[in-house]
Amino acid sequence: MQMSTIIRVAVMIIGAVIAFVGMNKQKEGATWGQPVAILGAVIAIIAALWGIVRNVSGADYSAARDRELEYQRIQTRHLGEYLASKFAGSKALVIKDTMLYYNFDGSEIANPLDTQLEGLKQGIGSAITIVNEVCPPLPKLERRVEKGPNGEEMPMDELIPPMEMWFKPADLDKLLKSAGDYDMIIALVSFPMGSFGSKSPAKATLEKKKIVLIGGDSSVYGYLFKQGIAVAAVTHNPNAVYDDEPIPSDKQKAFDKRYLMLTADNYESVMKDNAQMFNLK
């Protein structure tokens, strides 16, 4: 429960107690009982109205939204700090989530909000150079106009399907080969299924780079770390706590509350402790 909610409830209780005491004293003949009872009732009503106003105005929702956005930054900020400490001097290609930059009709979002990218940049600072930021290219969308029941024109543009339906290993290969000179790939989006398979055109390029994963298919983490391809990964903590408490001030506690980080040094123990999540038998 948020502190503001606790305060509101406490004030309402105090107001109710004051009103109760006042009414009892009024019954006993105390002249000050009625004013005190009214005062207590007013306090309780004001506290209740305070809560209503906050909900209607979106204050509580806004606080919850800001908290969740900050947790997303914490996820990649923590990862970025690790990368900066271990791989300073690296040149990184960042693969961003297309759906954060384009609407479902394919139009560009004017002011995209990419909190994971923000957190990553805060974490790596100047230790690692981001040489390029790319998004998987959108598929070609059909745009047509049909006539409505009264003859009016009705746009029937095709919407962007889920990324796994159009982002394939061949698309990834083209993206990687056209992105410039880099030795690290930081993927803020899942690689296409089969990217590391024997028939994948992207496999040869991927295996020459230091791969950093945020989310994605955790069942392939074991293979990537064992092969020395992945150097770090962040995924959700299966025991994550989602509440409306303030974010812990301790950076490690804040990260651990929601996420797990795997590195070349700890991936075996992390996967063993979370065997079901990583598809271990």
N, C-alpha and C positions, 0 to 999 in steps of 0.2 A: 504493500500500500504506500502511495506517495505521501511525502511529508505534508503536502498541502491538504490531502484528504484526511490525514490523521488529525491535523489541526482543526479542520472543519467539524469533524465528528466530536472532538474534545470540546470545542466551543458550544456545540449543540447540547452536549450532555451537561456542561456547566450551566447553560441557560435554563435547561429543564430543571436542574437541581435548585437553582435560585428561585424559579417560579414555584416549585413544590414547597420550599421552605416558606416563601412569602404567603402562599395560600394557607398553610397551616398556622402561621402567626396571625393572619387575618381572622381565622376562625377562633383563635384564642383571645381576640380583642385588641391585638396590637394595631395601632393606626398606620404604622409604616408597612404592614404586611401586604396590602393591596398594591402600592407603588412598586414594591420589590418584586411581587409576582408578575406584574406587567413588564417590568424591566427584564426579568428572566425570560419571559415569553418572547419579547422583542429580540433579545440576543439569540435565542434558538432559531427564530424565523429568519433573522439576518444571515446566520450561518448556513441555513438551508438554501436561501436565495443565492448566497455566494456560490454554492456548489452548482446550482442550476445555471447561473450566469456563466461560470467557467465552462460547463459542458456545452452550452449553446454557442458560446463564443469560440469554442474549439481550443481553449487554453490547455485542457488536459490532453486532448488529442495531439496538439502541437508538441507538447512535452514528450509524449510517447514516440511520436515520429522522429523528433530530433535525437532522442536516445537511441533508437534503432539505427538511424543513419550514422551516429557516432560509433556504434558497435561495428558497423561495416568498415569504417576507417580504422578502427583498432585492429581488425583482422589483418589488413594488409600493411598497416604501419608497423606492427610487430614483426611481420615477415620481412618488410623492407629493412628494418634495423638489423635483423639477422644477416640478410644478404650483404648489407653494407659492411658488417664486421668480418665476413668470411670471403667476400668476392669483390673487394674494393678494386676499382680499375676496370671492371667488366663493362662491356658495351651491350646494352639490352634492347631487344625488340619486345614491345608490349602489344599483345593481341587483346583488343577491347571487345566488349559485348556490343554487337551491332544494334541490338534492340534497345540500348540505352541512348542511341544517337539517331534513331529513325522511328517514325510513327508506323503503325501497322499498314498504312497505305503507301509506305515508301518515302514519304516526305521527311525532310530533315527536322529534327527537334531543335528549336531556336537556342535554347539554353540547357543543354543536357547536364544532368546531375550524375556524375560517376564518382561516388564516394570511395569505392575501392581504389580507383586510380589516384584520388586525392591522398588517401592514406599511404599508398605505396610510395608516392613521391615524397611525402613527409618523412617516411622511414628511411629511404635510401639516401636522401639528401644529395650531396655532390659526390658521394663515394662511387656511385655507379652512373654511367651516362646512358640515358635513354635516347638511342639514335633514331628510333621511329616508333610511332603509335599507329596501329592499323586495325581496321575492323574487317571481319569477313565480308566480302562484297555481297550485296543484296541480289537475290535472283531477279530475273526480268519478270515484271508484273504486267498482266494484261489489263489494259485500260480501255473501257468501252462505255458507250452511252446507249441506254435503251429508252423506249417510249413508255411513259406511265399510262394509267387507265384513261386519263383525260388528254393524252397527247403531249404531256410535259416531258422534258428530258430528264432522265434519272441516271446519274453516274453509277456505274456498276464495277468500280475498280476492284481488282483482285487484292486481297489482303496478304501480308507476309505470312507464310506458313511457319511452323516451328523450325528452328535452326537446324535440328538434326535431319530434317527432310531435304535441305538444300546445301548445307555446308559439308562437303565430302573431302576425303584425303587429297584428291586432285586439286581442289580449290585451295586447300591449305598449302600444298606444294607451290602453287603459283604465288601465293601470298608471301611465303618464306623466301623464295628466290628473287622477289622484286623489292625486298625490304631494306636492302643495303648491307653494310658490314657490321656484324654483331656476333657475339659469342654466347649470349644468353637469351633465352626466350621465356618471358613471363606471361603466362596465359591467364587472363581474367575471365576466360570463357572456356568451355569444354572443347577438347580436341575432337574432331570427327571420329566416329566409331571406325576402328580399323586403321587408325593413323600409324600405328607401330607394327602393323601386320606385315608379313613378308611381301605382299603384293602392293603395299602402299607406296605411291611415288614420293611421298613426303618422308618416308622412314629414314633414308640416307642422310637427309639434311638434319632431321631431328636428332639423330644419334650423334651428330658432331657438335651439338650445342649443349649448354647447361640448361636443363629444363626446370622451370619453376611453375608449380601448379596451384591454382586457387580453386577449390571445389572440383567439379568434374566427377568422373567415374573413379571412385576410390578403390574399386576392385582391381584396377591396373597399377596401383601405386607400388605394390610389392615387386612386380616385374621391372618397373622403371627404376626403382632404387637398386635392386639387385644387379641390374645391368650397368649401373653407374650413370644412367641417363638423367634421372631426376636428382636434383641437389637439395630441393626443399619443396614442401607442399603444405598447404593449409586447408583444412576441411572442418566441417561442423563437429562439435563434440556431442556424441550420442547422449550424454548426460547433461546437456546444456540447460541452463536455468533461464527461463523467460519470465520476468516479473517487472513490476514498475518501481523497483528500488533504484536509487541513483547508481550510476556506474562506479564501481570501486576505484578509488584514487590510485591504488597500486596497479601499475600497468600489467604486470604478469597475471594478477588475479582477475583483472578485467578481461584479458584475453582468454584465460583458462575457463572462464564462466561460460563461454560460448564455443570455443574453438580448440582444435588440436593442431599442432605443428609437427611435421615429420622432417627429419634431416637424415643425412647419410649416417650420422652417429646414433640416432635413436629410433629409426623407423621400425626396426625389428621388435623392440619392446612396446612401442605404441601400437603396432599392429597386433601383437600378441594379446595386449590388454583389451583390444577392441576387435577380436577375431571375427565376429559375425559381420560387423560393418565392412571389414576388408575382405570378406568372402574367404576366410581361412577355415579349413576343416580341422 
